[in-house]
Amino acid sequence: MFTSIAQTLAVLAQPRTAVPPLSRVASVTGLSQARLRRYFLDWSGVELDLLLNACEVVGDEDGLIGQDRLFAAAHALQLRGQDRLRHCIVDLQLQVADARHWRGLLNWGCSRSPFGDCVIAWTDLGLCHLEFFEHAQDPLRLLKERWVAARFERDDVVALSKAAAVFEGPGLALHLVGSAFQLDVWRALVARDSGETVTYGELASAMSKPNASRAVGTAVGSNRIGWLVPCHHVVRADGGLGGFHWGVDRKRAMLVWESVRPG
């Protein structure tokens, strides 16, 4: 289902003056209009027709097109300022350490999510890894690339419950493991209002390190707790989405989902 959602949002983000009709969007996904409507409602909690209509209104009133119009329309429907992400975090444990040399036990498992399949790992202190992956990838290998010295024990049942806590509440603890500078950057991201995007320079300035935007960018890119440590909120200075470890289509979907999803 997520592939169809990503294709839908990519069509709506194209820099064209006219909002594409539902028939064209459905043809790109290869789904019937009825099925695409159902998929989008299940994924977002709002009707796709409402989003298309909001795009038209925003485009007419504010003169926006493409991706700017899409984000403004999604924001207008539900408002991202409900602080969805911070609501999901009930505790934040910080540990200055090189994750590659961390030798503890990692419990892990796989689950579906609103943004595709994900692999989740956790310690006694909290969730320490949430990474999205494609079917051809080995999720355990992804974990071992990050946690070279750790021991692993799989439990998909618990992983499923943790995924539900991540994306639906009521909340869970995070265990952040990294260098002192990485922890500062990740903590600054978590602390921001979940309705805001931020540039690398703005994030560096907020940390009182205005000359460290490149280092901040490196720390953002090294984050492996997707969604909850919201590196998807970091955009280019010109407003473009910029890069994303798990793909720009997924980044766009995250920004739309947290906007339109009823609180």
C-alpha positions in Angstrom: 0.0 0.0 0.0 2.8 2.5 0.9 4.2 2.3 -2.7 0.8 3.5 -4.0 0.7 6.3 -1.4 4.2 7.4 -2.3 3.3 7.5 -6.0 0.2 9.5 -5.3 2.0 12.2 -3.3 4.8 12.3 -5.9 2.2 13.1 -8.6 0.7 15.8 -6.4 4.2 17.3 -5.8 5.0 17.8 -9.5 5.5 21.5 -10.3 2.4 22.0 -12.4 -0.1 24.8 -12.1 -3.2 22.5 -12.4 -3.9 20.0 -9.6 -4.1 16.6 -11.3 -7.5 15.0 -11.3 -8.1 11.8 -9.3 -8.3 9.8 -12.6 -4.8 10.7 -13.5 -3.4 10.0 -10.1 -5.1 6.6 -10.0 -3.7 5.8 -13.4 -0.1 6.4 -12.2 -0.6 4.0 -9.3 -2.3 1.4 -11.4 -5.3 1.3 -9.0 -8.9 2.0 -9.5 -10.1 5.3 -8.1 -12.2 3.5 -5.5 -9.3 1.4 -4.3 -6.9 4.4 -4.2 -9.5 6.4 -2.2 -9.7 3.5 0.3 -6.0 3.1 0.6 -5.4 6.8 1.2 -8.2 7.0 3.8 -6.8 3.9 5.6 -3.3 5.4 5.6 -4.1 9.0 6.4 -7.5 9.1 8.1 -8.8 11.7 5.6 -10.4 11.5 2.2 -8.1 11.9 -0.8 -10.8 14.1 -2.4 -10.5 16.5 0.5 -6.7 16.7 0.0 -7.2 17.4 -3.8 -9.8 20.0 -3.1 -7.5 21.7 -0.5 -4.7 21.7 -3.0 -7.0 23.6 -5.5 -8.0 26.1 -2.8 -4.5 26.7 -1.6 -3.3 27.0 -5.2 -6.0 29.6 -6.1 -5.6 31.6 -2.9 -1.9 31.5 -2.3 -0.6 30.9 -5.8 1.4 27.8 -4.7 2.1 24.9 -7.0 3.6 21.4 -6.7 5.2 20.4 -3.4 4.6 23.7 -1.7 0.9 23.5 -2.5 0.7 19.8 -1.3 2.3 20.6 2.1 0.2 23.7 2.6 -3.0 21.8 1.8 -2.1 18.9 4.1 -1.2 21.4 6.9 -4.5 23.2 6.4 -6.6 20.0 6.7 -5.4 19.0 10.2 -2.4 21.1 11.2 0.9 19.4 12.1 1.3 21.5 15.2 -0.4 18.9 17.4 3.1 17.8 18.5 2.4 14.2 17.5 6.0 13.1 17.7 6.8 14.4 21.2 3.6 12.9 22.4 4.9 9.5 21.4 8.1 9.8 23.5 7.6 9.2 27.2 11.3 9.1 28.2 14.6 10.0 26.6 17.7 8.1 27.6 21.1 9.4 26.3 24.3 7.4 26.2 27.5 8.8 24.9 29.1 5.8 23.1 30.1 4.6 19.7 27.2 2.4 18.5 29.7 0.3 16.6 31.4 -0.7 19.9 28.2 -1.1 22.0 28.3 -4.6 23.3 24.9 -5.0 24.9 21.9 -7.2 23.9 19.6 -5.8 21.3 16.1 -7.2 21.0 14.8 -6.7 17.5 12.0 -7.5 15.1 10.2 -6.4 11.9 6.9 -4.8 11.4 4.8 -3.0 8.9 4.4 0.8 9.3 2.7 3.7 7.5 5.9 4.2 5.6 6.7 0.6 4.6 8.4 -2.3 6.4 10.6 -1.4 9.3 13.1 -3.1 11.6 13.0 -2.1 15.2 15.6 -2.7 18.0 15.4 -1.9 21.6 17.4 -2.3 24.9 16.2 -2.3 28.5 16.3 1.5 28.4 14.2 2.0 25.3 13.9 1.9 21.5 17.3 2.5 19.9 16.8 1.8 16.2 13.9 2.2 13.8 14.9 1.8 10.1 12.8 1.4 7.0 13.8 -1.2 4.4 12.9 -2.6 1.1 12.0 -6.2 0.5 15.3 -7.0 -1.1 17.2 -5.9 2.0 18.2 -8.0 5.0 16.9 -6.2 8.1 19.4 -7.9 10.4 22.3 -6.9 8.2 21.1 -3.2 8.5 21.2 -3.6 12.3 24.7 -5.2 12.2 26.1 -2.4 10.1 25.2 0.0 12.9 25.7 -2.2 16.0 28.7 -4.3 15.0 29.5 -5.6 18.5 26.0 -6.1 19.8 24.2 -9.4 20.5 20.9 -9.9 18.8 17.6 -11.7 19.8 14.6 -11.5 17.5 11.0 -11.0 18.7 8.6 -9.9 16.0 5.6 -9.9 18.4 7.1 -7.3 20.7 8.4 -5.4 17.6 4.8 -5.2 16.3 3.6 -3.7 19.7 6.4 -1.2 19.7 5.6 -0.1 16.1 2.0 0.4 17.3 3.3 2.6 20.1 5.5 4.6 17.7 2.8 5.4 15.1 -0.4 5.3 17.2 0.6 5.9 20.8 0.4 5.8 23.8 4.2 6.3 23.8 7.5 4.7 24.6 11.0 5.4 25.7 14.0 6.1 23.4 17.5 5.1 24.0 19.9 7.3 22.0 23.4 6.1 21.6 26.0 8.3 19.8 28.7 10.8 20.2 28.1 13.9 22.4 27.6 16.0 19.3 25.2 13.6 17.7 23.2 13.4 20.9 23.0 17.2 21.0 21.7 17.3 17.4 19.2 14.5 17.9 17.9 15.9 21.2 17.4 19.3 19.5 15.4 17.6 16.8 13.2 15.8 19.3 12.7 19.1 21.2 11.3 21.0 18.3 7.6 21.5 17.7 6.6 18.6 15.4 4.7 21.0 13.2 7.9 22.7 12.0 10.5 22.0 9.4 14.0 23.4 9.9 17.1 24.0 7.8 20.5 22.7 8.8 21.6 26.2 9.4 18.6 27.0 11.6 19.2 23.8 13.6 22.8 24.7 14.1 21.9 28.2 15.2 19.3 26.9 17.6 22.1 24.8 19.2 24.3 27.9 19.5 26.6 26.5 16.9 25.9 28.7 13.8 29.1 27.7 12.0 28.5 23.9 12.4 25.7 23.4 9.8 27.8 20.8 7.9 28.5 18.8 11.0 24.9 19.1 12.0 23.9 17.7 8.6 26.2 14.8 9.1 24.7 14.0 12.5 21.2 14.3 11.1 22.1 11.9 8.3 23.5 9.4 10.8 20.3 9.1 12.8 18.8 5.6 12.7 15.7 6.2 14.8 13.4 7.1 12.0 10.3 9.2 12.5 10.7 9.7 16.3 14.0 11.5 15.9 12.5 13.6 13.1 15.3 14.0 10.6 12.6 14.2 8.0 11.9 17.7 9.3 15.2 19.0 8.1 15.0 20.6 4.7 17.3 22.7 2.4 17.6 26.4 2.8 15.7 26.9 -0.4 12.7 25.0 0.9 13.4 21.8 -1.1 13.2 18.5 0.6 16.9 17.7 0.2 18.2 14.2 0.9 16.9 11.5 3.2 18.4 8.2 4.2 15.2 6.3 3.4 14.3 8.1 0.2 12.7 11.4 -0.6 9.3 9.8 -1.4 9.2 8.5 2.2 10.3 11.9 3.6 7.4 13.6 1.6 5.0 10.9 2.9 6.0 11.5 6.5 5.5 15.2 6.3 2.0 14.8 4.7 1.0 12.0 7.1 1.7 13.9 10.2 -0.1 16.9 8.8 -3.4 15.2 7.8 -3.6 12.4 10.3 -6.3 13.2 12.9 -4.8 13.7 16.3 
